Amino acid sequence: MLVLITYDVNTESAKGRARLRKVAKQCVNHGQRVQNSVFECILDPGQCKLLKAQLLEIVDLEKDSLRFYYLGNNYKSKIEHYGIKASINQEGVLIL
Amino acid sequence: MLVLITYDVNTESAKGRARLRKVAKQCVNHGQRVQNSVFECILDPGQCKLLKAQLLEIVDLEKDSLRFYYLGNNYKSKIEHYGIKASINQEGVLIL
């Protein structure tokens, strides 16, 4: 299934900037960066649970925001992209 | 239906910063800001078409990125939020 992950990490402090780097790194490891703070990840339920746990370990829930959108398996018709950085679909099809 | 709109606007120039302000303003007018560059909008197909046309008038497709995710009408179970700025659902229910 496609899981869209979006985040706002408060980068006012060095700790915040470190959290941002860690969140991005975890997401890069599991999916496709489509915008600066937006990742699309093809995950099975177990992988999703694990990634969520990893991200929740990193973020500061009193300062940051983390959202998950579950787009299921039939997600291709649910996404439209305009402008730069069209994502290469992880299953091999370019999403336009 | 719920339409999730995410964007990255290149703010290296004053023109880019102006585009960012205009994109955000249009989105604020039509939906709920859930993160800095992420909006959730409850729209019918006509409203969606209009908002999309307005945003595409503003952005620079060679510098910016604009994505639409169509989450349909049964979107509540498809969204999870952690951390700050939990959104007030526009239909009256807090999405947690």
N, CA and C atoms of all chains as a GROMACS GRO file, in nm:
protein
  576
    1MET      N    1   0.085  -0.120   0.000
    1MET     CA    2   0.000   0.000   0.000
    1MET      C    3   0.088   0.124   0.000
    2LEU      N    4   0.031   0.232  -0.053
    2LEU     CA    5   0.107   0.356  -0.052
    2LEU      C    6   0.076   0.434   0.075
    3VAL      N    7   0.180   0.471   0.145
    3VAL     CA    8   0.166   0.554   0.264
    3VAL      C    9   0.236   0.685   0.236
    4LEU      N   10   0.160   0.792   0.245
    4LEU     CA   11   0.215   0.925   0.228
    4LEU      C   12   0.253   0.977   0.366
    5ILE      N   13   0.375   1.022   0.379
    5ILE     CA   14   0.422   1.075   0.508
    5ILE      C   15   0.459   1.221   0.490
    6THR      N   16   0.400   1.307   0.570
    6THR     CA   17   0.434   1.449   0.565
    6THR      C   18   0.476   1.493   0.705
    7TYR      N   19   0.570   1.586   0.710
    7TYR     CA   20   0.612   1.629   0.843
    7TYR      C   21   0.654   1.775   0.843
    8ASP      N   22   0.635   1.837   0.957
    8ASP     CA   23   0.693   1.968   0.988
    8ASP      C   24   0.776   1.946   1.114
    9VAL      N   25   0.904   1.965   1.105
    9VAL     CA   26   0.989   1.954   1.224
    9VAL      C   27   1.037   2.095   1.258
   10ASN      N   28   1.024   2.131   1.383
   10ASN     CA   29   1.066   2.263   1.428
   10ASN      C   30   1.219   2.271   1.429
   11THR      N   31   1.274   2.356   1.344
   11THR     CA   32   1.420   2.361   1.328
   11THR      C   33   1.481   2.486   1.392
   12GLU      N   34   1.412   2.539   1.492
   12GLU     CA   35   1.467   2.658   1.559
   12GLU      C   36   1.594   2.626   1.639
   13SER      N   37   1.606   2.503   1.684
   13SER     CA   38   1.723   2.464   1.764
   13SER      C   39   1.807   2.363   1.688
   14ALA      N   40   1.932   2.345   1.733
   14ALA     CA   41   2.019   2.244   1.672
   14ALA      C   42   1.957   2.105   1.690
   15LYS      N   43   1.894   2.082   1.804
   15LYS     CA   44   1.827   1.953   1.825
   15LYS      C   45   1.716   1.930   1.723
   16GLY      N   46   1.644   2.037   1.692
   16GLY     CA   47   1.537   2.027   1.593
   16GLY      C   48   1.594   1.995   1.455
   17ARG      N   49   1.703   2.062   1.421
   17ARG     CA   50   1.764   2.036   1.290
   17ARG      C   51   1.815   1.892   1.282
   18ALA      N   52   1.864   1.841   1.395
   18ALA     CA   53   1.908   1.701   1.398
   18ALA      C   54   1.788   1.608   1.381
   19ARG      N   55   1.676   1.641   1.446
   19ARG     CA   56   1.554   1.559   1.428
   19ARG      C   57   1.512   1.559   1.281
   20LEU      N   58   1.516   1.676   1.219
   20LEU     CA   59   1.476   1.686   1.078
   20LEU      C   60   1.561   1.594   0.991
   21ARG      N   61   1.692   1.599   1.013
   21ARG     CA   62   1.781   1.514   0.933
   21ARG      C   63   1.750   1.366   0.954
   22LYS      N   64   1.723   1.331   1.081
   22LYS     CA   65   1.695   1.190   1.111
   22LYS      C   66   1.562   1.144   1.050
   23VAL      N   67   1.461   1.229   1.059
   23VAL     CA   68   1.331   1.194   1.000
   23VAL      C   69   1.347   1.175   0.849
   24ALA      N   70   1.415   1.270   0.785
   24ALA     CA   71   1.433   1.261   0.640
   24ALA      C   72   1.509   1.134   0.603
   25LYS      N   73   1.612   1.104   0.681
   25LYS     CA   74   1.693   0.986   0.651
   25LYS      C   75   1.610   0.858   0.660
   26GLN      N   76   1.530   0.847   0.765
   26GLN     CA   77   1.443   0.729   0.778
   26GLN      C   78   1.348   0.718   0.659
   27CYS      N   79   1.289   0.832   0.622
   27CYS     CA   80   1.192   0.829   0.512
   27CYS      C   81   1.261   0.795   0.380
   28VAL      N   82   1.379   0.851   0.357
   28VAL     CA   83   1.455   0.820   0.236
   28VAL      C   84   1.482   0.670   0.228
   29ASN      N   85   1.510   0.611   0.343
   29ASN     CA   86   1.537   0.467   0.347
   29ASN      C   87   1.416   0.382   0.309
   30HIS      N   88   1.297   0.440   0.321
   30HIS     CA   89   1.176   0.359   0.302
   30HIS      C   90   1.090   0.403   0.186
   31GLY      N   91   1.125   0.512   0.121
   31GLY     CA   92   1.035   0.557   0.015
   31GLY      C   93   1.094   0.661  -0.076
   32GLN      N   94   1.007   0.728  -0.145
   32GLN     CA   95   1.043   0.823  -0.250
   32GLN      C   96   1.013   0.964  -0.201
   33ARG      N   97   1.115   1.049  -0.203
   33ARG     CA   98   1.091   1.188  -0.164
   33ARG      C   99   1.025   1.259  -0.282
   34VAL      N  100   0.907   1.312  -0.264
   34VAL     CA  101   0.839   1.382  -0.373
   34VAL      C  102   0.838   1.532  -0.352
   35GLN      N  103   0.851   1.575  -0.229
   35GLN     CA  104   0.874   1.717  -0.197
   35GLN      C  105   0.963   1.719  -0.074
   36ASN      N  106   1.003   1.840  -0.032
   36ASN     CA  107   1.100   1.846   0.078
   36ASN      C  108   1.056   1.766   0.201
   37SER      N  109   0.931   1.782   0.239
   37SER     CA  110   0.882   1.716   0.360
   37SER      C  111   0.768   1.620   0.332
   38VAL      N  112   0.768   1.566   0.211
   38VAL     CA  113   0.662   1.473   0.169
   38VAL      C  114   0.726   1.350   0.105
   39PHE      N  115   0.693   1.235   0.160
   39PHE     CA  116   0.746   1.109   0.109
   39PHE      C  117   0.632   1.014   0.076
   40GLU      N  118   0.652   0.937  -0.031
   40GLU     CA  119   0.558   0.831  -0.065
   40GLU      C  120   0.631   0.698  -0.046
   41CYS      N  121   0.573   0.612   0.035
   41CYS     CA  122   0.638   0.486   0.069
   41CYS      C  123   0.545   0.370   0.036
   42ILE      N  124   0.596   0.273  -0.035
   42ILE     CA  125   0.521   0.149  -0.059
   42ILE      C  126   0.557   0.054   0.054
   43LEU      N  127   0.460   0.026   0.139
   43LEU     CA  128   0.489  -0.052   0.260
   43LEU      C  129   0.382  -0.158   0.281
   44ASP      N  130   0.424  -0.269   0.338
   44ASP     CA  131   0.322  -0.362   0.386
   44ASP      C  132   0.292  -0.323   0.532
   45PRO      N  133   0.187  -0.378   0.590
   45PRO     CA  134   0.148  -0.334   0.725
   45PRO      C  135   0.261  -0.343   0.828
   46GLY      N  136   0.342  -0.447   0.818
   46GLY     CA  137   0.452  -0.463   0.914
   46GLY      C  138   0.557  -0.355   0.896
   47GLN      N  139   0.594  -0.329   0.771
   47GLN     CA  140   0.693  -0.224   0.744
   47GLN      C  141   0.640  -0.088   0.789
   48CYS      N  142   0.512  -0.068   0.766
   48CYS     CA  143   0.451   0.060   0.802
   48CYS      C  144   0.456   0.081   0.954
   49LYS      N  145   0.422  -0.024   1.026
   49LYS     CA  146   0.422  -0.017   1.173
   49LYS      C  147   0.563   0.016   1.224
   50LEU      N  148   0.662  -0.050   1.162
   50LEU     CA  149   0.800  -0.030   1.204
   50LEU      C  150   0.846   0.113   1.174
   51LEU      N  151   0.819   0.160   1.053
   51LEU     CA  152   0.861   0.295   1.016
   51LEU      C  153   0.794   0.399   1.105
   52LYS      N  154   0.666   0.377   1.131
   52LYS     CA  155   0.594   0.471   1.218
   52LYS      C  156   0.659   0.476   1.357
   53ALA      N  157   0.692   0.359   1.410
   53ALA     CA  158   0.756   0.353   1.541
   53ALA      C  159   0.891   0.425   1.538
   54GLN      N  160   0.967   0.405   1.430
   54GLN     CA  161   1.098   0.471   1.419
   54GLN      C  162   1.083   0.623   1.414
   55LEU      N  163   0.986   0.669   1.336
   55LEU     CA  164   0.968   0.814   1.325
   55LEU      C  165   0.919   0.874   1.456
   56LEU      N  166   0.831   0.801   1.523
   56LEU     CA  167   0.779   0.853   1.650
   56LEU      C  168   0.886   0.855   1.759
   57GLU      N  169   0.988   0.773   1.742
   57GLU     CA  170   1.103   0.777   1.834
   57GLU      C  171   1.185   0.905   1.812
   58ILE      N  172   1.185   0.954   1.688
   58ILE     CA  173   1.271   1.068   1.653
   58ILE      C  174   1.204   1.202   1.683
   59VAL      N  175   1.078   1.216   1.644
   59VAL     CA  176   1.015   1.349   1.653
   59VAL      C  177   0.984   1.388   1.797
   60ASP      N  178   0.972   1.518   1.817
   60ASP     CA  179   0.928   1.572   1.945
   60ASP      C  180   0.782   1.611   1.928
   61LEU      N  181   0.694   1.534   1.991
   61LEU     CA  182   0.550   1.553   1.967
   61LEU      C  183   0.499   1.687   2.019
   62GLU      N  184   0.579   1.754   2.101
   62GLU     CA  185   0.537   1.887   2.148
   62GLU      C  186   0.584   1.998   2.055
   63LYS      N  187   0.668   1.964   1.959
   63LYS     CA  188   0.722   2.066   1.869
   63LYS      C  189   0.702   2.036   1.721
   64ASP      N  190   0.688   1.909   1.688
   64ASP     CA  191   0.684   1.868   1.548
   64ASP      C  192   0.546   1.815   1.512
   65SER      N  193   0.526   1.799   1.384
   65SER     CA  194   0.401   1.743   1.333
   65SER      C  195   0.434   1.633   1.233
   66LEU      N  196   0.364   1.523   1.245
   66LEU     CA  197   0.388   1.407   1.159
   66LEU      C  198   0.252   1.352   1.118
   67ARG      N  199   0.233   1.336   0.987
   67ARG     CA  200   0.104   1.285   0.938
   67ARG      C  201   0.125   1.170   0.840
   68PHE      N  202   0.034   1.074   0.851
   68PHE     CA  203   0.034   0.957   0.762
   68PHE      C  204  -0.099   0.955   0.688
   69TYR      N  205  -0.090   0.935   0.557
   69TYR     CA  206  -0.209   0.921   0.474
   69TYR      C  207  -0.200   0.785   0.405
   70TYR      N  208  -0.302   0.706   0.424
   70TYR     CA  209  -0.303   0.571   0.368
   70TYR      C  210  -0.381   0.570   0.238
   71LEU      N  211  -0.310   0.554   0.128
   71LEU     CA  212  -0.375   0.562  -0.003
   71LEU      C  213  -0.403   0.426  -0.065
   72GLY      N  214  -0.378   0.320   0.008
   72GLY     CA  215  -0.413   0.188  -0.040
   72GLY      C  216  -0.326   0.140  -0.155
   73ASN      N  217  -0.376   0.039  -0.225
   73ASN     CA  218  -0.299  -0.017  -0.337
   73ASN      C  219  -0.334   0.048  -0.471
   74ASN      N  220  -0.454   0.101  -0.481
   74ASN     CA  221  -0.495   0.162  -0.608
   74ASN      C  222  -0.478   0.313  -0.599
   75TYR      N  223  -0.354   0.352  -0.585
   75TYR     CA  224  -0.326   0.493  -0.556
   75TYR      C  225  -0.292   0.575  -0.680
   76LYS      N  226  -0.264   0.507  -0.792
   76LYS     CA  227  -0.209   0.582  -0.906
   76LYS      C  228  -0.305   0.689  -0.958
   77SER      N  229  -0.433   0.657  -0.956
   77SER     CA  230  -0.531   0.754  -1.006
   77SER      C  231  -0.562   0.862  -0.902
   78LYS      N  232  -0.507   0.846  -0.782
   78LYS     CA  233  -0.539   0.941  -0.674
   78LYS      C  234  -0.436   1.050  -0.659
   79ILE      N  235  -0.334   1.048  -0.744
   79ILE     CA  236  -0.224   1.143  -0.729
   79ILE      C  237  -0.206   1.223  -0.857
   80GLU      N  238  -0.192   1.352  -0.841
   80GLU     CA  239  -0.157   1.437  -0.957
   80GLU      C  240  -0.038   1.523  -0.919
   81HIS      N  241   0.054   1.533  -1.012
   81HIS     CA  242   0.173   1.614  -0.987
   81HIS      C  243   0.188   1.720  -1.095
   82TYR      N  244   0.230   1.840  -1.053
   82TYR     CA  245   0.261   1.948  -1.147
   82TYR      C  246   0.394   2.010  -1.106
   83GLY      N  247   0.472   2.042  -1.206
   83GLY     CA  248   0.596   2.114  -1.179
   83GLY      C  249   0.716   2.023  -1.166
   84ILE      N  250   0.815   2.069  -1.092
   84ILE     CA  251   0.942   1.997  -1.084
   84ILE      C  252   0.931   1.869  -1.000
   85LYS      N  253   1.033   1.786  -1.015
   85LYS     CA  254   1.047   1.666  -0.934
   85LYS      C  255   0.930   1.570  -0.946
   86ALA      N  256   0.888   1.537  -1.065
   86ALA     CA  257   0.789   1.431  -1.079
   86ALA      C  258   0.851   1.305  -1.023
   87SER      N  259   0.778   1.234  -0.943
   87SER     CA  260   0.838   1.119  -0.877
   87SER      C  261   0.839   0.996  -0.967
   88ILE      N  262   0.945   0.920  -0.958
   88ILE     CA  263   0.948   0.789  -1.021
   88ILE      C  264   0.877   0.693  -0.928
   89ASN      N  265   0.770   0.638  -0.977
   89ASN     CA  266   0.693   0.544  -0.895
   89ASN      C  267   0.781   0.425  -0.861
   90GLN      N  268   0.772   0.383  -0.735
   90GLN     CA  269   0.857   0.274  -0.689
   90GLN      C  270   0.822   0.142  -0.752
   91GLU      N  271   0.706   0.135  -0.811
   91GLU     CA  272   0.670   0.012  -0.880
   91GLU      C  273   0.701   0.024  -1.030
   92GLY      N  274   0.768   0.131  -1.069
   92GLY     CA  275   0.822   0.138  -1.204
   92GLY      C  276   0.751   0.230  -1.301
   93VAL      N  277   0.645   0.297  -1.259
   93VAL     CA  278   0.569   0.383  -1.350
   93VAL      C  279   0.584   0.528  -1.306
   94LEU      N  280   0.609   0.615  -1.402
   94LEU     CA  281   0.622   0.756  -1.370
   94LEU      C  282   0.484   0.815  -1.341
   95ILE      N  283   0.470   0.876  -1.224
   95ILE     CA  284   0.343   0.941  -1.190
   95ILE      C  285   0.348   1.084  -1.242
   96LEU      N  286   0.256   1.119  -1.332
   96LEU     CA  287   0.258   1.256  -1.389
   96LEU      C  288   0.138   1.337  -1.342
   97MET      N  289  -1.539   1.554  -0.132
   97MET     CA  290  -1.422   1.467  -0.121
   97MET      C  291  -1.306   1.545  -0.060
   98LEU      N  292  -1.216   1.470   0.001
   98LEU     CA  293  -1.100   1.536   0.058
   98LEU      C  294  -0.987   1.539  -0.045
   99VAL      N  295  -0.936   1.658  -0.066
   99VAL     CA  296  -0.822   1.675  -0.155
   99VAL      C  297  -0.706   1.728  -0.071
  100LEU      N  298  -0.598   1.652  -0.072
  100LEU     CA  299  -0.479   1.694   0.000
  100LEU      C  300  -0.390   1.767  -0.100
  101ILE      N  301  -0.348   1.884  -0.065
  101ILE     CA  302  -0.262   1.963  -0.154
  101ILE      C  303  -0.129   1.986  -0.084
  102THR      N  304  -0.022   1.949  -0.150
  102THR     CA  305   0.112   1.972  -0.094
  102THR      C  306   0.192   2.051  -0.197
  103TYR      N  307   0.280   2.138  -0.148
  103TYR     CA  308   0.360   2.215  -0.244
  103TYR      C  309   0.497   2.247  -0.189
  104ASP      N  310   0.588   2.259  -0.282
  104ASP     CA  311   0.720   2.317  -0.256
  104ASP      C  312   0.734   2.432  -0.353
  105VAL      N  313   0.745   2.552  -0.301
  105VAL     CA  314   0.766   2.668  -0.388
  105VAL      C  315   0.909   2.717  -0.364
  106ASN      N  316   0.980   2.740  -0.472
  106ASN     CA  317   1.118   2.786  -0.463
  106ASN      C  318   1.119   2.932  -0.418
  107THR      N  319   1.174   2.956  -0.300
  107THR     CA  320   1.168   3.091  -0.241
  107THR      C  321   1.303   3.162  -0.246
  108GLU      N  322   1.386   3.123  -0.340
  108GLU     CA  323   1.517   3.189  -0.351
  108GLU      C  324   1.505   3.333  -0.398
  109SER      N  325   1.399   3.364  -0.469
  109SER     CA  326   1.381   3.501  -0.521
  109SER      C  327   1.259   3.565  -0.457
  110ALA      N  328   1.251   3.697  -0.468
  110ALA     CA  329   1.134   3.769  -0.416
  110ALA      C  330   1.009   3.721  -0.489
  111LYS      N  331   1.022   3.694  -0.618
  111LYS     CA  332   0.906   3.643  -0.694
  111LYS      C  333   0.859   3.509  -0.638
  112GLY      N  334   0.956   3.425  -0.602
  112GLY     CA  335   0.922   3.295  -0.545
  112GLY      C  336   0.849   3.311  -0.412
  113ARG      N  337   0.898   3.403  -0.331
  113ARG     CA  338   0.832   3.426  -0.202
  113ARG      C  339   0.691   3.480  -0.221
  114ALA      N  340   0.674   3.560  -0.325
  114ALA     CA  341   0.539   3.610  -0.356
  114ALA      C  342   0.448   3.495  -0.401
  115ARG      N  343   0.505   3.405  -0.483
  115ARG     CA  344   0.425   3.288  -0.525
  115ARG      C  345   0.383   3.205  -0.404
  116LEU      N  346   0.478   3.185  -0.312
  116LEU     CA  347   0.448   3.105  -0.193
  116LEU      C  348   0.332   3.166  -0.114
  117ARG      N  349   0.338   3.298  -0.095
  117ARG     CA  350   0.230   3.366  -0.022
  117ARG      C  351   0.097   3.348  -0.094
  118LYS      N  352   0.100   3.360  -0.226
  118LYS     CA  353  -0.025   3.349  -0.302
  118LYS      C  354  -0.081   3.207  -0.299
  119VAL      N  355   0.007   3.108  -0.312
  119VAL     CA  356  -0.039   2.968  -0.305
  119VAL      C  357  -0.102   2.941  -0.169
  120ALA      N  358  -0.031   2.983  -0.063
  120ALA     CA  359  -0.082   2.959   0.073
  120ALA      C  360  -0.217   3.028   0.092
  121LYS      N  361  -0.229   3.150   0.041
  121LYS     CA  362  -0.354   3.226   0.058
  121LYS      C  363  -0.471   3.155  -0.011
  122GLN      N  364  -0.447   3.108  -0.133
  122GLN     CA  365  -0.553   3.035  -0.204
  122GLN      C  366  -0.593   2.910  -0.128
  123CYS      N  367  -0.492   2.839  -0.078
  123CYS     CA  368  -0.524   2.715  -0.005
  123CYS      C  369  -0.598   2.744   0.125
  124VAL      N  370  -0.555   2.849   0.196
  124VAL     CA  371  -0.623   2.887   0.320
  124VAL      C  372  -0.770   2.918   0.292
  125ASN      N  373  -0.794   2.980   0.178
  125ASN     CA  374  -0.932   3.014   0.142
  125ASN      C  375  -1.019   2.892   0.116
  126HIS      N  376  -0.957   2.779   0.087
  126HIS     CA  377  -1.034   2.662   0.046
  126HIS      C  378  -1.022   2.543   0.140
  127GLY      N  379  -0.938   2.552   0.240
  127GLY     CA  380  -0.921   2.432   0.324
  127GLY      C  381  -0.852   2.459   0.455
  128GLN      N  382  -0.803   2.352   0.511
  128GLN     CA  383  -0.745   2.352   0.646
  128GLN      C  384  -0.595   2.330   0.633
  129ARG      N  385  -0.518   2.423   0.688
  129ARG     CA  386  -0.372   2.405   0.686
  129ARG      C  387  -0.337   2.305   0.796
  130VAL      N  388  -0.275   2.193   0.758
  130VAL     CA  389  -0.239   2.093   0.859
  130VAL      C  390  -0.089   2.091   0.885
  131GLN      N  391  -0.012   2.136   0.788
  131GLN     CA  392   0.132   2.161   0.807
  131GLN      C  393   0.166   2.282   0.720
  132ASN      N  394   0.290   2.327   0.728
  132ASN     CA  395   0.325   2.450   0.658
  132ASN      C  396   0.287   2.448   0.510
  133SER      N  397   0.317   2.338   0.442
  133SER     CA  398   0.291   2.330   0.298
  133SER      C  399   0.196   2.218   0.264
  134VAL      N  400   0.108   2.186   0.359
  134VAL     CA  401   0.012   2.077   0.340
  134VAL      C  402  -0.127   2.125   0.382
  135PHE      N  403  -0.220   2.116   0.288
  135PHE     CA  404  -0.357   2.158   0.315
  135PHE      C  405  -0.453   2.043   0.285
  136GLU      N  406  -0.558   2.036   0.367
  136GLU     CA  407  -0.666   1.942   0.340
  136GLU      C  408  -0.790   2.023   0.305
  137CYS      N  409  -0.846   1.996   0.189
  137CYS     CA  410  -0.960   2.074   0.140
  137CYS      C  411  -1.076   1.981   0.109
  138ILE      N  412  -1.193   2.015   0.162
  138ILE     CA  413  -1.314   1.942   0.126
  138ILE      C  414  -1.374   2.014   0.006
  139LEU      N  415  -1.374   1.948  -0.107
  139LEU     CA  416  -1.414   2.014  -0.232
  139LEU      C  417  -1.505   1.923  -0.312
  140ASP      N  418  -1.598   1.984  -0.385
  140ASP     CA  419  -1.668   1.906  -0.486
  140ASP      C  420  -1.587   1.916  -0.615
  141PRO      N  421  -1.619   1.835  -0.714
  141PRO     CA  422  -1.536   1.835  -0.835
  141PRO      C  423  -1.520   1.973  -0.899
  142GLY      N  424  -1.626   2.052  -0.898
  142GLY     CA  425  -1.616   2.186  -0.958
  142GLY      C  426  -1.522   2.276  -0.881
  143GLN      N  427  -1.536   2.274  -0.749
  143GLN     CA  428  -1.447   2.356  -0.664
  143GLN      C  429  -1.302   2.312  -0.681
  144CYS      N  430  -1.284   2.181  -0.692
  144CYS     CA  431  -1.149   2.127  -0.706
  144CYS      C  432  -1.086   2.175  -0.836
  145LYS      N  433  -1.163   2.168  -0.943
  145LYS     CA  434  -1.114   2.212  -1.074
  145LYS      C  435  -1.074   2.359  -1.069
  146LEU      N  436  -1.158   2.438  -1.005
  146LEU     CA  437  -1.132   2.582  -0.996
  146LEU      C  438  -1.007   2.610  -0.915
  147LEU      N  439  -0.996   2.546  -0.798
  147LEU     CA  440  -0.878   2.570  -0.714
  147LEU      C  441  -0.750   2.525  -0.785
  148LYS      N  442  -0.758   2.412  -0.853
  148LYS     CA  443  -0.641   2.364  -0.925
  148LYS      C  444  -0.599   2.465  -1.032
  149ALA      N  445  -0.696   2.518  -1.104
  149ALA     CA  446  -0.664   2.617  -1.207
  149ALA      C  447  -0.603   2.742  -1.145
  150GLN      N  448  -0.656   2.783  -1.029
  150GLN     CA  449  -0.602   2.903  -0.962
  150GLN      C  450  -0.458   2.879  -0.919
  151LEU      N  451  -0.432   2.762  -0.862
  151LEU     CA  452  -0.295   2.733  -0.815
  151LEU      C  453  -0.199   2.721  -0.932
  152LEU      N  454  -0.245   2.661  -1.040
  152LEU     CA  455  -0.157   2.645  -1.156
  152LEU      C  456  -0.128   2.780  -1.224
  153GLU      N  457  -0.216   2.875  -1.204
  153GLU     CA  458  -0.189   3.011  -1.252
  153GLU      C  459  -0.075   3.077  -1.173
  154ILE      N  460  -0.066   3.040  -1.045
  154ILE     CA  461   0.030   3.106  -0.955
  154ILE      C  462   0.169   3.044  -0.963
  155VAL      N  463   0.176   2.911  -0.960
  155VAL     CA  464   0.307   2.847  -0.947
  155VAL      C  465   0.388   2.859  -1.076
  156ASP      N  466   0.518   2.845  -1.062
  156ASP     CA  467   0.610   2.838  -1.176
  156ASP      C  468   0.647   2.691  -1.192
  157LEU      N  469   0.596   2.628  -1.296
  157LEU     CA  470   0.613   2.483  -1.311
  157LEU      C  471   0.758   2.442  -1.334
  158GLU      N  472   0.841   2.539  -1.366
  158GLU     CA  473   0.984   2.506  -1.383
  158GLU      C  474   1.062   2.519  -1.253
  159LYS      N  475   0.998   2.574  -1.151
  159LYS     CA  476   1.069   2.594  -1.024
  159LYS      C  477   0.997   2.533  -0.903
  160ASP      N  478   0.868   2.517  -0.913
  160ASP     CA  479   0.789   2.475  -0.798
  160ASP      C  480   0.732   2.335  -0.820
  161SER      N  481   0.680   2.279  -0.714
  161SER     CA  482   0.616   2.147  -0.720
  161SER      C  483   0.481   2.156  -0.650
  162LEU      N  484   0.383   2.098  -0.715
  162LEU     CA  485   0.246   2.102  -0.662
  162LEU      C  486   0.186   1.963  -0.679
  163ARG      N  487   0.133   1.908  -0.570
  163ARG     CA  488   0.076   1.773  -0.578
  163ARG      C  489  -0.064   1.770  -0.517
  164PHE      N  490  -0.149   1.691  -0.579
  164PHE     CA  491  -0.286   1.672  -0.531
  164PHE      C  492  -0.306   1.524  -0.501
  165TYR      N  493  -0.363   1.496  -0.388
  165TYR     CA  494  -0.396   1.359  -0.349
  165TYR      C  495  -0.547   1.354  -0.322
  166TYR      N  496  -0.613   1.264  -0.392
  166TYR     CA  497  -0.759   1.255  -0.381
  166TYR      C  498  -0.794   1.143  -0.285
  167LEU      N  499  -0.843   1.180  -0.169
  167LEU     CA  500  -0.870   1.080  -0.065
  167LEU      C  501  -1.018   1.042  -0.056
  168GLY      N  502  -1.099   1.093  -0.146
  168GLY     CA  503  -1.239   1.051  -0.151
  168GLY      C  504  -1.320   1.103  -0.034
  169ASN      N  505  -1.435   1.040  -0.011
  169ASN     CA  506  -1.524   1.086   0.096
  169ASN      C  507  -1.500   1.011   0.226
  170ASN      N  508  -1.447   0.891   0.216
  170ASN     CA  509  -1.424   0.812   0.338
  170ASN      C  510  -1.277   0.823   0.379
  171TYR      N  511  -1.239   0.943   0.413
  171TYR     CA  512  -1.097   0.971   0.434
  171TYR      C  513  -1.056   0.964   0.581
  172LYS      N  514  -1.155   0.963   0.671
  172LYS     CA  515  -1.118   0.978   0.813
  172LYS      C  516  -1.028   0.866   0.862
  173SER      N  517  -1.054   0.746   0.816
  173SER     CA  518  -0.972   0.634   0.862
  173SER      C  519  -0.838   0.628   0.788
  174LYS      N  520  -0.820   0.715   0.689
  174LYS     CA  521  -0.698   0.711   0.608
  174LYS      C  522  -0.592   0.808   0.657
  175ILE      N  523  -0.622   0.881   0.764
  175ILE     CA  524  -0.532   0.987   0.809
  175ILE      C  525  -0.493   0.962   0.955
  176GLU      N  526  -0.367   0.975   0.983
  176GLU     CA  527  -0.320   0.971   1.123
  176GLU      C  528  -0.230   1.091   1.146
  177HIS      N  529  -0.251   1.152   1.259
  177HIS     CA  530  -0.170   1.268   1.294
  177HIS      C  531  -0.101   1.246   1.428
  178TYR      N  532   0.024   1.292   1.435
  178TYR     CA  533   0.099   1.290   1.561
  178TYR      C  534   0.164   1.425   1.581
  179GLY      N  535   0.164   1.471   1.704
  179GLY     CA  536   0.236   1.594   1.736
  179GLY      C  537   0.148   1.717   1.731
  180ILE      N  538   0.210   1.831   1.706
  180ILE     CA  539   0.139   1.958   1.715
  180ILE      C  540   0.043   1.977   1.599
  181LYS      N  541  -0.045   2.075   1.618
  181LYS     CA  542  -0.137   2.119   1.512
  181LYS      C  543  -0.226   2.009   1.459
  182ALA      N  544  -0.292   1.936   1.549
  182ALA     CA  545  -0.393   1.842   1.501
  182ALA      C  546  -0.500   1.924   1.432
  183SER      N  547  -0.545   1.880   1.318
  183SER     CA  548  -0.637   1.963   1.242
  183SER      C  549  -0.780   1.944   1.291
  184ILE      N  550  -0.852   2.054   1.291
  184ILE     CA  551  -0.996   2.046   1.315
  184ILE      C  552  -1.060   2.008   1.182
  185ASN      N  553  -1.125   1.894   1.183
  185ASN     CA  554  -1.189   1.850   1.059
  185ASN      C  555  -1.296   1.950   1.018
  186GLN      N  556  -1.298   1.979   0.890
  186GLN     CA  557  -1.392   2.081   0.841
  186GLN      C  558  -1.536   2.036   0.849
  187GLU      N  559  -1.556   1.907   0.868
  187GLU     CA  560  -1.694   1.860   0.885
  187GLU      C  561  -1.727   1.847   1.034
  188GLY      N  562  -1.639   1.896   1.119
  188GLY     CA  563  -1.673   1.909   1.259
  188GLY      C  564  -1.611   1.809   1.354
  189VAL      N  565  -1.533   1.715   1.305
  189VAL     CA  566  -1.476   1.613   1.392
  189VAL      C  567  -1.324   1.630   1.398
  190LEU      N  568  -1.270   1.625   1.517
  190LEU     CA  569  -1.126   1.638   1.531
  190LEU      C  570  -1.056   1.510   1.484
  191ILE      N  571  -0.965   1.524   1.389
  191ILE     CA  572  -0.889   1.408   1.341
  191ILE      C  573  -0.767   1.391   1.429
  192LEU      N  574  -0.757   1.278   1.498
  192LEU     CA  575  -0.642   1.258   1.588
  192LEU      C  576  -0.546   1.155   1.534
   0.00000   0.00000   0.00000
